């Protein structure tokens, strides 16, 4: 199967975004910054037109395509986190410098790209074989912005009979 590479359209900040993302995710790197050739409608010749980068082994292309198109929540990238510390790391890094929190573990970074920061424990609880337990975890998650694993675990447990 051929490789599938997400191409992210930026209005001139593709290199800045790529460098930011590789600073947030471990085992990441900028692979190349490719200048715009003469006659490129969205860029000055010599400025970065595309930036190839990897985030923990997943390849992306950043394209400086101009201001015509913008990111929206219809496309997001989900980060599967191991624990609360890792959840907090990605959440804090991605909302820094102009990002914004949303609900249920979603956020937008300062470039407008949507991310879901999802602890594995949340997924485990929401897919629990006990539908009541899964439902309680879901109801707790729906009240959150950043996911709080301890609060979801507490909510998932049945209320003791008095």
C-alpha positions as CSV (number, residue, x, y, z in Angstrom):
1,X,0.0,0.0,0.0
2,X,1.3,3.5,-0.8
3,X,2.1,5.8,2.1
4,X,-0.6,8.3,3.1
5,X,0.8,11.6,4.3
6,X,-1.5,14.3,5.8
7,X,-0.9,17.6,4.1
8,X,-1.7,20.6,6.3
9,X,-2.5,23.9,4.6
10,X,-1.1,27.0,6.3
11,X,-1.2,30.7,5.5
12,X,2.5,31.2,5.6
13,X,3.4,29.4,8.9
14,X,4.2,25.9,7.7
15,X,7.8,26.0,8.8
16,X,7.0,27.6,12.1
17,X,4.2,25.0,12.7
18,X,6.5,22.1,11.8
19,X,9.2,23.3,14.1
20,X,6.7,23.8,16.9
21,X,5.2,20.3,16.5
22,X,8.6,18.6,16.4
23,X,9.4,20.4,19.7
24,X,6.3,19.0,21.3
25,X,6.4,15.3,20.2
26,X,9.4,13.0,21.0
27,X,11.3,11.3,18.2
28,X,10.3,14.0,15.7
29,X,12.1,16.0,13.1
30,X,11.9,18.4,10.2
31,X,12.9,16.4,7.1
32,X,13.1,19.2,4.6
33,X,12.1,22.8,3.9
34,X,11.4,23.2,0.2
35,X,11.5,26.7,-1.3
36,X,8.8,28.0,-3.7
37,X,9.9,28.1,-7.3
38,X,9.5,31.1,-9.5
39,X,5.8,31.6,-10.4
40,X,4.3,30.0,-7.3
41,X,1.0,31.9,-6.8
42,X,1.0,31.6,-3.0
43,X,4.6,32.3,-2.1
44,X,7.6,34.5,-2.9
45,X,10.3,32.6,-4.7
46,X,12.7,31.1,-2.2
47,X,10.3,31.2,0.7
48,X,9.2,27.9,2.2
49,X,6.5,26.4,0.1
50,X,6.4,22.9,1.7
51,X,7.9,21.5,4.9
52,X,8.2,17.7,5.3
53,X,8.3,16.6,8.9
54,X,7.8,13.5,11.1
55,X,6.0,13.4,14.4
56,X,7.1,10.2,16.2
57,X,7.6,8.4,12.9
58,X,4.4,9.7,11.2
59,X,5.1,11.8,8.2
60,X,3.4,15.1,7.4
61,X,3.6,17.9,4.8
62,X,3.0,21.5,5.7
63,X,2.0,23.6,2.7
64,X,2.1,27.4,2.6
65,X,-1.0,27.6,0.4
66,X,-2.3,31.1,1.4
67,X,-5.2,32.4,3.5
68,X,-8.0,30.9,1.4
69,X,-8.6,27.8,3.6
70,X,-8.6,27.2,7.3
71,X,-8.6,24.2,9.7
72,X,-11.8,23.2,11.4
73,X,-13.0,20.5,13.8
74,X,-14.1,18.2,11.0
75,X,-10.4,17.0,10.9
76,X,-8.4,16.5,14.1
77,X,-5.4,14.5,15.2
78,X,-5.9,12.2,18.2
79,X,-3.0,11.7,20.7
80,X,-3.2,8.5,22.7
81,X,-1.7,9.3,26.0
82,X,-0.4,6.8,28.6
83,X,-1.2,8.7,31.8
84,X,-2.2,12.1,33.3
85,X,1.4,13.5,33.1
86,X,1.5,12.8,29.3
87,X,-2.0,14.1,28.9
88,X,-1.1,17.3,30.6
89,X,2.2,17.7,28.6
90,X,0.4,17.6,25.3
91,X,-2.5,19.7,26.4
92,X,-0.3,22.4,27.9
93,X,2.1,22.5,25.0
94,X,-0.6,22.6,22.3
95,X,-2.8,25.3,23.9
96,X,0.3,27.5,24.7
97,X,0.8,30.8,22.9
98,X,-2.7,31.3,21.6
99,X,-4.2,27.8,21.4
100,X,-7.7,27.3,22.9
101,X,-9.4,24.6,25.0
102,X,-12.5,23.0,23.8
103,X,-14.6,20.2,25.3
104,X,-14.1,16.5,25.9
105,X,-10.3,16.5,25.5
106,X,-10.4,18.6,22.3
107,X,-8.3,21.7,21.7
108,X,-7.0,23.9,18.9
109,X,-3.4,24.9,18.7
110,X,-2.2,28.4,17.8
111,X,-2.4,27.5,14.1
112,X,-6.0,26.5,14.4
113,X,-5.4,22.7,14.0
114,X,-7.7,20.6,16.2
115,X,-6.3,17.9,18.4
116,X,-7.9,15.3,20.8
117,X,-5.8,14.4,23.8
118,X,-7.2,11.1,24.9
119,X,-5.8,9.0,27.8
120,X,-5.9,5.3,27.2
121,X,-7.7,4.9,30.5
122,X,-10.6,7.0,29.2
123,X,-10.9,4.7,26.2
124,X,-10.8,1.6,28.4
125,X,-13.5,2.9,30.7
126,X,-15.8,4.1,27.8
127,X,-15.5,0.6,26.2
128,X,-16.0,-1.3,29.5
129,X,-18.2,-4.4,29.2
130,X,-20.4,-3.0,31.9
131,X,-22.6,-0.4,30.0
132,X,-23.5,1.4,33.2
133,X,-19.8,1.9,34.1
134,X,-19.0,3.0,30.5
135,X,-22.0,5.4,30.6
136,X,-20.8,7.0,33.9
137,X,-17.3,7.5,32.4
138,X,-18.9,9.1,29.3
139,X,-21.0,11.5,31.4
140,X,-17.9,12.5,33.4
141,X,-15.9,13.1,30.2
142,X,-18.7,15.3,28.7
143,X,-18.3,17.7,31.6
144,X,-14.5,18.2,31.0
145,X,-12.2,20.2,28.9
146,X,-8.9,18.6,29.7
147,X,-9.4,15.0,30.6
148,X,-8.9,14.2,34.3
149,X,-8.3,10.5,34.5
150,X,-8.8,10.2,38.3
151,X,-12.1,12.0,38.1
152,X,-13.3,9.8,35.3
153,X,-12.2,6.7,37.2
154,X,-14.1,7.9,40.3
155,X,-17.2,8.7,38.3
156,X,-17.1,5.2,36.6
157,X,-17.4,3.4,39.9
158,X,-20.9,2.6,41.1
159,X,-22.3,4.7,43.9
160,X,-22.3,2.5,47.1
161,X,-25.8,1.7,48.4
162,X,-26.5,3.5,51.7
